[in-house]
Amino acid sequence: MITIAEHKGKWYKRVGKCNGCGGCCSPRTLAWDEQGKKMLKVYFDTKTPCPDYDSTKKLRKCKCYNTRPKACRNFPEHPLQTRFLKKNKIKCSYSWVEIPKPKKRKK
């Protein structure tokens, strides 16, 4: 799946492969503007992780990785999420590269 996001007038494509860092296991909420077109903020709650994430030092793995929900599979969906993880010393292997603005698909 290709993930593309807009941030501050620029377009980005997510690159990389999941390294099992557990960043997707932190509950998060995306705050959008009134029109639902612009993301304003990403809220995380690192104190209440997903119950399927084993955070013991030996494992540090998702217990349902192969059947995990779509929201987990698609994470991170925006460059701000990756920035938050790095700021909190979570080593997510995904990064974002700037791309030209995508063309609208014909219906």
Secondary structure as GFF3:
##gff-version 3
##sequence-region A 1 107
A	DSSP	beta_strand	4	7	.	.	.	ID=ss1
A	DSSP	beta_strand	10	15	.	.	.	ID=ss2
A	DSSP	three_ten_helix	23	25	.	.	.	ID=ss3
A	DSSP	beta_strand	28	32	.	.	.	ID=ss4
A	DSSP	beta_strand	39	44	.	.	.	ID=ss5
A	DSSP	beta_strand	53	54	.	.	.	ID=ss6
A	DSSP	beta_strand	61	62	.	.	.	ID=ss7
A	DSSP	three_ten_helix	65	67	.	.	.	ID=ss8
A	DSSP	alpha_helix	70	73	.	.	.	ID=ss9
A	DSSP	alpha_helix	79	87	.	.	.	ID=ss10
A	DSSP	beta_strand	95	99	.	.	.	ID=ss11
###
